[in-house]
Amino acid sequence: MTDATPTIVEPDAITAPTEPRTPSRRRWVVLAVVVAFVVLVPFARFLNSYNYVLQIGLVILMWIAMTSSWNILGGYTGYISLGHNVFFGVGGYVAGLLLLEFGWSPFVTAPLAGLFAMLLGLIAGLITYRTRGPSFIISTIALLLVVTLLMDNWSYLGGASGLSLPLPGFEISWLKVPFYYAMFIAAVAAVLLGYRVQHSKFGLALRAIASDEVKAEVAGINTRKFKVMAFALSAFFPGVVGAFWGYSLAYLRPVIFLIIAVAARMVLMVIIGGRGTVAGPVIGAVLVVLLDEASVTLFGASELNLVITGALLVVTLLFFPMGIVGTLRDKNRLPSWLNWD
């Protein structure tokens, strides 16, 4: 007869189902310290270069908001847009006109400017949703050129000369502080939006489109609807920070917002940091802005700055083909406090 003695399995040999790891305590501590540092920067008035530091922080936060928004379309959905600075400019002009016509502060009307930019993004998405790849990129450049031509020749908007805005009514020593915190709120909200999209069914559909749009359509995903939604959603925060930026400069000109270098810079930051990741646009924005400032400090405002920025992109593509965050995560070398996905 066959020996039917049951085999005894030791408890330690039983493999428990793998559960997703919860965010480490260290991650939240590091993030809390970083956020606290950013919040307290305006109070560091003892610094000799206080206004300069505040301005750099303001610019970094502005770019974080724009790149995190662009990432919804260019990262999660895989559609590269070189016309997203249109929404940046539209937000600036909408808030500026409401200030000139009705006296409404851009700090109040910035969300309205964002909604207007979002509406324009919806229209642009409905027009371009049939295009893919290079055709889509060209269509976004065409959008940028059309809006630039319109603003350059619209006398109500001041044409190419632009519009002057009333100076903000703040004490001169604290002039930049309200703009800094406004950009901070916009940046945090944009990153949180990216996180929510990443962890939603909507984000899953966008990533399916980026992976293989034809297969996504066969699987029953309404790619047209999701692409248009991604285009519209990605336009909101550029419109919001455009309102703050225009008011901080106290004048509006198309050349401030609508040169293609602004859109290219947005794309560059996301590629360097890591497309399709939550932390990538943040890392890319910080690195590019700080590198630009270091370059200007060391070499002055020359064409050498473009060479250095180009070198950064080449190095990133060579050693970090998926961007800094994406490549480090793929190699299991990403610090836990940067793993926001």
C-alpha positions in Angstrom: 0.0 0.0 0.0 1.0 3.6 -0.6 2.2 5.5 2.4 -0.4 8.1 2.9 1.2 9.9 5.8 0.4 13.6 5.6 3.3 16.0 5.1 3.6 18.5 8.0 4.3 22.0 6.8 6.1 24.3 9.1 4.4 27.6 9.8 7.5 29.6 8.7 7.3 27.8 5.3 3.8 29.2 4.5 4.1 32.3 2.3 1.6 34.9 3.2 -0.1 36.9 0.4 2.0 39.9 -0.5 0.3 43.1 0.7 1.1 46.5 -0.6 3.5 48.4 1.6 2.2 51.3 3.5 4.1 54.6 3.2 7.1 54.5 5.5 7.2 56.9 8.4 10.5 58.2 7.2 8.9 59.3 3.9 6.3 61.4 5.7 8.9 62.9 8.0 11.1 64.0 5.2 8.2 65.4 3.2 6.9 67.2 6.3 10.3 68.8 6.8 10.5 69.8 3.2 7.0 71.4 3.2 7.8 73.1 6.5 11.0 74.6 5.0 9.2 75.8 2.0 6.4 77.4 4.1 8.9 79.2 6.4 11.2 80.6 3.6 9.3 84.0 3.5 10.2 84.5 7.2 13.9 84.1 6.7 14.3 87.9 6.4 17.8 87.8 7.9 19.2 86.5 4.6 21.2 89.1 2.7 19.7 87.9 -0.6 16.2 87.5 0.9 14.2 88.9 -2.1 16.3 86.8 -4.5 15.7 83.6 -2.6 12.0 84.4 -2.4 11.9 85.0 -6.1 13.6 81.8 -7.0 11.3 79.9 -4.7 8.3 81.5 -6.3 9.5 80.6 -9.8 10.2 77.0 -8.8 6.7 76.6 -7.3 5.2 78.1 -10.5 7.0 75.6 -12.7 6.0 72.7 -10.4 2.3 73.6 -10.8 2.7 73.8 -14.6 4.8 70.7 -15.1 2.6 68.6 -12.8 -0.4 69.7 -14.9 1.3 69.1 -18.2 2.2 65.6 -16.9 -1.4 64.6 -17.0 -1.5 64.9 -20.8 2.2 64.4 -21.7 3.1 61.9 -19.0 0.0 59.7 -18.2 -1.7 60.0 -21.6 1.5 60.1 -23.7 0.6 63.1 -25.8 3.4 65.7 -26.1 2.0 69.2 -26.1 4.2 72.2 -27.2 1.3 74.6 -26.8 0.5 74.5 -23.1 1.9 77.9 -22.4 -1.2 79.2 -24.2 -3.2 78.4 -21.0 -0.5 80.1 -19.0 -1.0 83.3 -21.1 -4.8 83.0 -21.1 -4.9 82.8 -17.3 -2.7 85.9 -17.1 -4.8 87.9 -19.5 -8.2 86.9 -18.0 -7.2 87.8 -14.5 -5.5 91.0 -15.7 -8.6 92.1 -17.6 -10.9 91.4 -14.7 -8.5 93.6 -12.6 -8.6 96.5 -15.1 -12.3 96.4 -15.8 -13.8 95.5 -12.4 -11.0 95.9 -9.9 -11.1 92.3 -9.0 -7.8 91.0 -7.5 -6.1 88.1 -9.4 -5.8 86.4 -6.0 -9.6 86.0 -6.1 -10.1 85.5 -9.8 -7.2 83.1 -10.4 -9.5 80.0 -10.1 -11.8 81.7 -12.7 -8.8 82.2 -15.0 -8.0 78.5 -14.5 -11.5 77.5 -15.5 -11.3 79.7 -18.6 -8.1 78.1 -19.5 -9.7 74.7 -18.9 -12.5 75.6 -21.2 -10.0 76.5 -23.9 -8.2 73.2 -23.2 -11.6 71.4 -23.7 -12.1 73.1 -27.1 -8.5 72.3 -28.1 -8.9 68.7 -27.1 -12.1 68.4 -29.1 -10.3 69.8 -32.2 -7.1 67.7 -31.8 -8.4 64.4 -30.4 -8.1 62.6 -33.8 -4.4 63.4 -34.2 -1.6 61.3 -32.8 2.1 61.3 -32.5 3.9 64.1 -34.5 0.5 65.3 -35.9 -0.6 66.1 -32.3 2.6 67.9 -31.5 2.2 70.0 -34.7 -1.4 70.8 -33.9 -0.4 72.1 -30.4 2.3 74.3 -32.0 -0.4 75.6 -34.4 -2.6 76.4 -31.4 0.3 78.4 -29.9 0.9 80.3 -33.2 -2.7 81.1 -33.7 -3.2 82.5 -30.2 0.0 84.4 -30.4 -1.1 86.0 -33.7 -4.4 86.9 -32.2 -3.0 88.5 -29.0 -0.3 90.4 -31.0 -3.0 92.1 -33.1 -5.9 92.5 -30.7 -5.9 96.1 -29.7 -8.2 95.5 -26.7 -5.5 93.4 -25.2 -2.8 96.0 -26.0 -1.4 94.0 -29.0 2.3 93.2 -28.9 2.9 96.1 -26.4 0.6 94.5 -23.9 -1.2 95.9 -20.9 0.0 97.6 -17.7 -1.6 96.5 -14.5 -2.0 98.4 -11.2 0.7 97.6 -8.7 -0.3 95.3 -5.9 -1.2 97.2 -2.7 1.2 95.4 -0.4 4.0 96.8 1.7 7.1 96.8 -0.4 9.1 94.7 2.0 6.4 91.9 1.8 5.5 92.4 -1.8 6.6 89.0 -3.0 5.2 87.0 0.0 1.5 86.8 -1.1 2.6 85.6 -4.6 5.0 83.1 -3.1 2.2 81.5 -1.0 -0.3 81.7 -3.9 2.2 79.7 -6.0 2.8 77.3 -3.2 -0.9 76.5 -2.9 -1.2 76.1 -6.6 1.9 73.8 -6.7 0.7 71.6 -3.9 -2.8 71.4 -5.4 -1.4 70.5 -8.8 0.8 67.7 -7.3 -2.1 66.3 -5.4 -4.2 66.4 -8.6 -1.5 64.4 -10.3 -1.5 61.9 -7.5 -5.2 61.5 -7.6 -5.2 61.0 -11.3 -2.4 58.4 -11.0 -4.4 56.4 -8.5 -7.8 56.6 -10.2 -9.6 54.6 -12.9 -9.3 57.7 -15.0 -5.5 57.6 -14.7 -5.5 53.9 -15.5 -7.4 54.6 -18.7 -4.9 57.4 -19.5 -1.9 55.0 -19.0 -3.7 52.4 -21.2 -3.9 55.0 -24.0 -0.2 55.9 -23.5 0.7 52.2 -23.7 -1.3 51.3 -26.8 -4.2 53.4 -27.9 -5.6 50.9 -30.4 -5.7 48.1 -27.8 -7.3 50.5 -25.3 -10.1 51.2 -27.8 -10.5 47.5 -28.5 -10.8 47.0 -24.7 -13.7 49.4 -24.6 -12.0 52.5 -23.4 -13.5 55.7 -24.8 -10.2 57.1 -25.8 -11.7 60.3 -27.3 -13.4 61.2 -24.1 -10.4 60.5 -21.9 -8.0 62.4 -24.1 -10.2 65.5 -24.2 -10.7 65.3 -20.4 -6.9 65.0 -19.9 -6.3 68.0 -22.2 -8.9 70.1 -20.3 -7.7 69.1 -16.8 -4.0 69.7 -17.7 -4.9 73.3 -18.6 -6.3 74.4 -15.3 -3.3 75.1 -13.2 -1.2 76.8 -15.9 -4.1 79.3 -16.1 -4.1 79.8 -12.3 -0.4 80.5 -12.0 -0.5 82.6 -15.1 -2.9 84.9 -13.2 -0.5 85.2 -10.3 2.6 85.6 -12.5 1.1 88.4 -14.7 0.0 90.3 -11.6 3.4 89.9 -9.9 5.0 91.5 -13.0 2.4 94.3 -13.1 2.2 94.1 -16.9 1.1 91.6 -19.6 2.7 91.0 -22.9 2.3 88.0 -25.3 6.1 87.5 -25.4 6.1 86.8 -21.7 3.8 83.8 -22.0 3.6 82.7 -25.5 7.2 82.1 -26.8 7.7 78.4 -27.6 10.7 78.3 -25.2 8.2 78.4 -22.3 6.4 75.3 -23.6 9.7 73.5 -24.4 11.0 74.2 -20.9 7.9 72.7 -19.4 8.4 69.5 -21.5 12.2 69.5 -20.6 11.5 69.6 -16.9 9.1 66.6 -17.0 11.4 64.5 -19.2 14.3 65.1 -16.9 12.3 64.4 -13.8 10.4 61.4 -15.2 7.2 61.4 -17.3 4.2 59.7 -15.9 5.4 59.9 -12.3 4.1 62.2 -9.5 7.5 63.3 -8.2 9.2 63.6 -11.6 7.8 67.0 -12.6 8.7 68.4 -9.2 12.3 67.1 -9.4 12.7 68.3 -12.9 11.4 71.8 -12.2 13.7 72.2 -9.2 16.8 71.0 -11.0 16.3 73.1 -14.2 15.5 76.3 -12.4 18.5 76.0 -10.0 20.8 75.0 -12.8 19.7 78.0 -14.8 20.3 80.3 -11.9 23.7 78.8 -11.2 24.6 79.2 -14.8 23.5 82.8 -14.9 25.5 83.5 -11.7 28.7 81.9 -13.0 28.6 82.7 -16.7 26.1 85.6 -17.1 23.0 85.7 -19.3 24.7 84.2 -22.4 23.9 81.4 -24.9 26.1 79.2 -22.7 23.1 78.7 -20.5 21.3 76.9 -23.4 24.3 74.7 -23.8 24.3 73.7 -20.2 20.6 73.0 -20.2 21.0 70.9 -23.3 23.9 69.0 -21.7 21.7 68.3 -18.7 19.1 66.8 -21.0 21.6 64.7 -22.9 23.1 63.4 -19.6 19.6 62.6 -18.3 18.7 60.7 -21.5 22.0 58.7 -21.4 22.0 57.7 -17.8 18.3 58.1 -16.9 16.3 57.1 -20.0 13.0 57.1 -18.1 13.8 60.3 -16.3 15.5 60.5 -12.9 12.5 59.3 -10.8 11.4 56.7 -13.4 14.9 55.2 -13.9 15.7 55.1 -10.1 12.4 53.4 -9.4 12.9 50.9 -12.2 16.3 50.0 -10.7 14.9 49.9 -7.1 17.1 52.8 -6.1 14.5 55.4 -5.6 14.5 56.9 -2.0 11.3 56.1 -0.3 10.5 59.7 0.3 10.5 60.3 -3.5 8.2 57.3 -4.2 4.9 59.1 -4.5 3.4 56.7 -7.0 
